[in-house]
Amino acid sequence: VQLQASGGGSVQAGGSLRLSCAASGLSFSSYAMAWFRQAPGKEREFVAGVSRSGAITSYSDSVKGRFTISRDNSKNTVFLQMNSLKPEDTAVYYCAAARVTMTTSNRILYDYWGQGTLVTVSS
């Protein structure tokens, strides 16, 4: 199983980025997907999740209204559109897959993790 995250980079506050995570080696539509992030010196935290079908999404309070998670099961890919970025969004972003139906913010339930992509937001 491989989750390949991409799309990170450096952007000024107020800008936008779109992250992608391409999955291989698993039955993609059987897994809920999520993005987590980890800033230096902090624990990894849930950012956004999407159900297996893509119909249900959930977000952390810190990104709600600014980030949008989506998935394309025909391309085995999950996306994170990040708008109105803030310096506190700076972190390594990881995609993850959980063999559950609904979204979940519980890290323990995620079976597979990508390698991470760095997002840096400057003020």
Steps between C-alpha positions, in 0.01 A plus 500: 500500500628845410355843568689766307430855617593801289420866452668653801710812475554851628229762481421836656221543749166523324614278217383156388644155440350173384638177638454166328548147627514215250432155643612166362497141618166520680132501417474877521121525515502269806689755708408826662775752437634789701765766524696553818774751568793532735671826583850508655486404866131413487297182477348385176146634473194424290424756229225355282338168414278359227286188500546214258244632255604862539155602617599585857782728607625628832746772600686623800374830635826670406452440125123489463386742233848532350595144399305253286568128477380296203577173330486346156452126535551449126853639539576365850580852612402724790540877494526781751425848371643752743392863473563807716813338637643625826852471647360258760412261216873439451562127547576173330171370361434125490227308325367185664262214426265327743289194425186657643185626336474845653758765568698485821751726671645211702858442386498145637241391245714593200673203340723673246686831490670698228847648528386858555530822306622827653283811497662827607292815538683828552351815644 
